[in-house]
Amino acid sequence: MAYHTALYLFVFLPAALLAYQLFPARHRWKCLLFFSYLFFWLISGKLVVCLMGMTVFTHYIGVWLGWLKTQEPGAARKSRERAVLIFGIVMLLLFLGYLKYYNFFAANANRLLRTAGSSWGFSAKTLVLPIGISFYTLQAIGYMADVYWEKTAPERSLGKMALFLGFFPQLMEGPISSYSQTAGQLWAGRGLKGEDLSQGGVRILWGLMKKLVVADRLHVLVKTVFGSPQDHRGAVIAVAAIAYTIQLYMEFSGCMDIVIGTGRMFGVTLPENFRRPFASRSASEFWRRWHITLGTWLKTYIFYPISVSGPAKKWNRFAGRKWGRYAARLGVSAMALFPVWLCNGLWHGPRWSYIFYGMYYFAVIFTGLAMEPVWDRASAFFHIRREARYWRPVQLLRTWVIIVIGELFFRAISLKMGIRMFFSMFQGFSLSALWDGTLMKLGLDAGDFLAVAGGCLAVGIAGSLRERRGIGAEQLGKLRLPVRWMLYYGLIFAVIIFGAYGPGYQQVDLIYAGF
């Protein structure tokens, strides 16, 4: 039961809304908790015990840290608090690592052992990974760290902690929220409001349009090319990489629209996860606009702690005296960025292509930092104003090339295949493949490409209006009734008429639910 299915939209969600409104205000959070665990049980069955166990453990660590903070202050107390936090984080990571990465590390360790001439090896295990575990594990770690840093008080109610970690709209794909962002809203018991229901419904429709009209159509082309890359080369590989980049964005951001719209219906404001990422002028800006909550989590709980750690401070002093501020800054940046991007790659899954993806962005972003003085001098020499309008298309095109190449490796079935596809893209490259009928042999016809183009154009215009002029769903709700409902019906009929579903349609699973 995914968020874009009829069962969720027309049965589960209406039932949850009705029950929530019928419950007394002070018990509504319990209704949300019931439906959250019902949702998890419907999609994962007995694996719900994993979520329950992690919830109990996280709650216990938070209470333990809270109790330690009531003791006599001093170095000994701080040391015990740090030990409890490390214990909590390590246990959660060991649990996640065992389920998600054991077979990956075992297979690679066995290769090394065979190379060394050893006959001993690790045996593979049949492990089942609970849906969404990577998302709520990060929320649990963030909560424990926030209690340790005294950003938030420890939650005394186990039930409320269970709702924070298991709130059903964000259970499968996030967004990854901090305790202070959503916890209070979840058990405020706010009644349903017409404005919340209408705005939430429009946001859900918008997400369905992205998912069903654009992403699921492009899935056919992407699956055809990436499923048999040896049969394709040149411009077809480039088109498939671009198509996957668009598919991933439309599906993930569309799912976030459905999730955020669902939360809005219950009066809960979930954090945004995307902000026009393809308007970015650099790779670092792209990651400030793409999967925002994951980037924020990595920055808050990995980048900043390492940046102000003892080793970083020592390097800063040493390098600053010996080589200057530039070298000191680069060293600290490398020290903090490397684990961030290694974790980013590993977080997506146990594959070398994901690790390469993380290291790819580490190399791109670090190179950009290292080359800043060179760009500054070159810009001054050639009289280039990097904020000028004429320079923006160059920056955008450069960023798009970086993004598409990264997604090519991200989607490839293996790192080796990703490398082959990358080089085959330049073999026999001919733009004529774009109009000689080659693209029509990849599972889509001219009508499909027109529907995709129309959906992309609509999303681009809406994103531009929202960012540049502040025109979003709230402003649309203030339009005159005929105009407003003309737009709403246009969106409804776009999903009904152009959505990829019906006889012969194979439902496409949510990509990020697998992470």
N, C-alpha and C positions, 0 to 999 in steps of 0.2 A: 504493500500500500504506500506508494510514493506520493509526494505532494501534488503531482500533476494528474493523478488518476481520478476517475469519476467516483470511486469508492471514498476517497479522502474528501473531495470537494462537495459531494452531494449527500454523503451519509455521515461520515465521521465528524467533519467540521461542524455541520449544522447541529448534530446531536450534542457536541461539546458546548457550543454556544448556548443552546437551549438549557441544558443542565446547569451551566455556569450562571445564567441569569436567574434560574429558579432557586438556586442555593442562597441562603442568608449571606450577607456581605462578608461577615467574619469567617465564614467557612468556604468561601469561593476558591481560595487557594488549594483547599483539599480536593475540590472538584477538578481543578487543573492538574493536580498531582495524579488523581485517578486516571484521567484521560491520557496523561503523559505516559504512565506505565502501561496502560492498555494499548496505546499506540506502539510502544516498544515491543510489547509481547506479541502483537499482531504481525510485526515485521521480523522479529528475531526469536520468538518462542522462549525457550528456557534460558537463552543467553541473557535474559533480563537480570539474572543473578549477578552477572558481571557488573552491570550498572549499580545494582544494589550494594554489592560488596565495596565498590569504589566509593560510593556515597558514604557508607558507614565509616570507612577508613579516613576519608577526607574530613568528615565531621569530627572524628576523634582527634585527628591531628590539630584541627583548628581549636577545639576545646582545650587540648593539652597546651598549645601555645598561649591561649588566653589565660590558663591557670598559672603558667610560668611567669607571665607578666605581672601577676599580683604578688609575686615573691619579692624579697629584698633586692633592689637594683644593684648591679655591679657586674664585673667581668665574668664571674662564674655563672650568673643567670643568663647573660648574653650568650655565653658559650653553650649552655644547655639548650637555649632557644634555637641556636644555629644547628645544633646536632639533631634536634627534633625535626626542623625544617628539612634538612638534608635527608634524614631517614624517610620522611614522608615522600619527598620527590623521588628518591631512589627506588622506593618500593613501587610507586606508580609507574615509573619508567621501566622497571624490571618486568612488571606485569604486561604492560603494553609491548615491550620489546620481545618478550617470550612469544606472545600470540602473533605478533605482526612480523617479526624479523628472525625468529629462530631458524627456520628452514633456509632463509637467505644466507645467514652467516654460516650455518652448518655446511651448506653446499660449497661456499667459497673456502671455508676451512679445509674441507675434504680435498679440494683441488690443490691447495698448498701442501697438504700432507702427502698426497700422491706424488707431487713434484719432488718432495723431499725423500721419496722412496718408502714411506710408511704405508703399511697395509691397514692400519687402524683408521677409523673415521666415525663421524657422527651420523646417526641414523635419522632419516627424515620422519617427521611426525605429521599426523593429520590434525590440523588445528583450525578451528572456526573462529573467525574474527567478528566480534559484535559490530553492527553498523554504528557508525558515528563515534567509535571509541577514541579516535585521534582528537576529535573536537572536544568531547567532555573531559578527556584527560588533561588537555591544556587549560580548560576552565578550572579544574580541580587544583592544578599546580599553581595557577595564578591566584586563586583564592588563598591557598596556604601562604604564599609569598606575601600577599597583601596583609594578612593577619600578622605575619612576622614583622613587616615594616610598619605596622600600626596604621595602614591606610584604611582598614576596616576592622570592625569589632568581630570577634568570633560568633558564628551563628549557633545559638543554643538548641534550636529545634532541628531534630534530624529530618522531620518531614519537609521543612522549608529548604533545608540543604538538598534534599532529594529533588524538590521542584526546581531549584536553581540549576542543578546539573542535568536534569532530565526533561525540561520544558519541551513539549513535543514538537512545536514548530521548528526549533533550532537543533533538534537532536541528531538529525541525519547529516546536515551540511553546515552547521553553524547558523549565524555568525558567532564567533568566539567572543563572548562578552565577559567583562569583569563583574565581580559581585556588586560593586557600587553602581554599575550601569543599569542592571535589570532586577536585582533581588527585591528591592522595596516595591517595585511595580507589580511583581508577581503575586504578592500576598496583600496588596492594598484592597482588593475586593471591589474595585470600581465596577459599577454596573455597565451594561452595554449601552452605547450611545449611537444615535443615528448617524452622526458625522463619522465616527470611528468605523462603523459597519460599511458605510458607502465608500469612504476613502480606502479602507482595507480591501474592499471588493474590487475597486478599480486597480489597485496595486497588484492584486492576484491576477486579474485579467491581463494586465500588462506583462506579467511574468509568463503567463500561458502563451501569449503571442510570441514572445522571444523563444520559448521552448518548442512549441508545436509548429510554428510557422517557419522559423529559421533553423534552429539547432537540429531538430529531428530530420529535417530535409537534408541538411549538409552531412548528417551522419552516414547517409547512404554513399555519398561520394568518398568521404573520408575512409569508411570501412573498405570500400573497393580498392583504393590505392594503397592504404597502409596494410591491408590484409594480404596483398600480393605485390609488394614493392618491386620485386624483380621483373614484373611485367611492364613497368612504367619508368619513364625518365624525362629529363628536360623540364619543360614548362608544366607538364602534368604534375610532377612532384611539387613544384612551387605552388601551383593552384591548390593541391591537396593540403599543403602546409598552411596556406592562407585560410582555406576552408575550415581546417581544424581549429585555428586560432579564433575564428569567428564563432564556430560551433561551441567551443569551450566557454567563451565569454557569454554568448547568448543563453546557454543552458545554465551556467552557474549564476550569472546575474539574474536570469529569469527565475531560478529557484529562490534566490534571495528576495526577489520581489514578492513571491508567494509567501515566503516565511515572514517577511516583515509585514506584509499585508495581513496575514493571519494574526500576528502579534498585535497589530493595530486594532483589530476587531475586539480583542480582549482588553484594550486600553494599555497595552505594553509596547513601549517604543524600543525596538531592537536596534543595535548599531548598524549603520550602513556599511556595506562591504565593497562597493564599487563607486567610483566617481570619474566617469569618462576617461578610462585608462588610455584609450587610443588618442587622446589629445595631449599626451605626454611628450615632452621634448627630450627626455633622457631616460635611461633605464632606471635610474634611482627614482625619478618622478613617477614612472610607470608603476613601481612597487609601492608608491605612496597612494596610488589610485586603484590598484588591483588587489583583491583579497586583503582589504585594509585591516581587518581585525586580526588576521594571522601576522601581518607585518607589524602591527602595533604590539601584539603579544611578544614576538621575537625581539623587538626593540626594547620593550619594557623589562623583560625577564632574562634576556641574554645579552643584548648589545650594551645597554647602560650599565648593568652590574660589572661586566668585563671592562668597560671603559674607565670605571673609577676604582678598579681593583688595585691591590698592591703592586703586582707585576706591571700593570699598565702605567701606574704612577712612577715606578722606578725607571721604566724605559723612557718615559717622558722627560724625566730629569736628566738621565744619562745622555740620550740622543740629542736633547736640546742643547746641552753644553758642548757636545762633541761635533754635531753636524748641523744644528740649527732647528728651528721650529718646524720647518717643512718635513724633515726626516722624522722628527718626533711624532708629528701628526699622522704621517703615513704609517708608522709602526703601530701606533695605537689603533688606527683604523683597520689595518690588516688583522691585528690581534682580536678585534671585536667582530669584524665582518666575516671572517672565515668560519667560526662556529655557527654564526647566524645562518649562513647560506648552506653549510653542511647539514644543519638541522632542518632547514627548509626542504632540501632535497630528500633527506631521509623521511621526513614527516609524510611526504606524499606516498611513500611505499618502498618495499624492499626490492628495488631494481637499480642496477648500475646507471640506467638512463636517467632516473630521477636524481641520483647523486651527481651525475654529470651536469644535469640541469641546474642544480644548486651551485656547483662550482663554476659553471658558465657565467651565471649572473655575478658571482663573486669576482671573477676575472674582469668582466665588463665594467662593473661599478668601481672596483679598485683602480683599474686602468684610467677610468674617467677622473678619479680623484688625483691620481699621480700626474696626469697630463694637464691639470688645470693651469699651472703656470705657463705651459707651452701654448695652450689655447689662448690664454690672456695676451701673451706677447704676439702670437700670430694675428689675433683679432686687431690689436693695436697697429701692427705693421700694415695689414691690408685694409685698415679702416672699416672693419666689420662690426656693426652694432648687433650683438647677439640677441637683443630684445626687439630688433626691428622686424617689421612684418615680412619683408622680403626674405629674411633668414629663417623664419618659422617653418616653411615647407621643407627646407633642408633638414632641420632638426627633427621634424615629424617623420620624414622618410627614413632617416637614419634609425630612429627609434623603432619604427615598424619593421625594418629589416632585422634588427636585433631580436624583437619579440617573435617574429615568425620563425627564425632559425631556432630559437630556444624551444618553441612549441613543436617543431619538427622532431627534435630529439626527445622531447617529453612524451610525444604520442607513439614514437617508434616502438615496435615490440621488443627491441633490445638495443643496447648501446651500439653493438656492432652493426645492426641493421640501420640505425640512425645515421651512422657515419657513411654507410654505403648510399643511403638515400640522399644525403647531403651532397656527395660528390657526383652521384648520378644526375642530380638536378642540373649540372653544368654540361652534361653529355648530350649532344644532339638537341640543345636548347633552341627552340624556334617559337616565336610568338604566333606563328600560323596555327599552332595547336589550339589557340583560343577561339578560332573561327572556322576551322576546317572540318568541324564535326567530331573531333576527338573527345571533347568534353561531354558530348551527348552519349558517349558510350560508357560513362561512369555511373549510370544509374539515375541520372536526372535529365529531364527534358527542358525545353526552353521555358515552359510555364513555371517549372520549379525554380529555375534561376531568376525569373522575374519576381516570383514570390519572395525569394531570399533577398533580392536587391531592394524590393519595397519595404520589407521588414527592417533591413539595415538602415535604409534611409529614414524611416520613421523613428527608430531608436536614436540615430545620430541627431536628428532635428530636436527631438524631445530632450536629449541630454544637453545640447547646446542652449536651448531655451532655459533649462533649469539652472545651468551653471552661470550663464552670462546675464540672464535677465531675471532669475529667481522665479520663473514660471514653472510650477510643479503641480502635483495633484490638488494641493490646497487651493491654488489660484484657479484651477479649472473648475473647482466646486463653486466658485463665486461668479462664474459666467452665467449669462441668461439661460433660463431653463431649456429652450429649444436648442441652443448651440451646445449646451453641455450634454444633453441626451443624444444629440446627433453624433458627438464624439464617442460617447459610451457605446451606442449601438454600432458605430463603425468598428470599434474594437471587438465587440462581441461577434459581429459577423465575420471579421477578419479571422478570428480563431476558428469559427465554425466552418467557414468556406475554405480557407487556405491552410488550416491546421493539418499536419501529417498524422492521420489516424484513420480508423475504419477498416473495411475488409482488405486483407492482404497487408495491413500495416503491422509491423512488429514493434511492440513497445520498446522504447530506448530507455535503459536504466539511467538513473542520475549518475553522472561521472564522479562527482566529488563524494558521493555516498560511499564509494569504494575506498576512500582515503581515511 
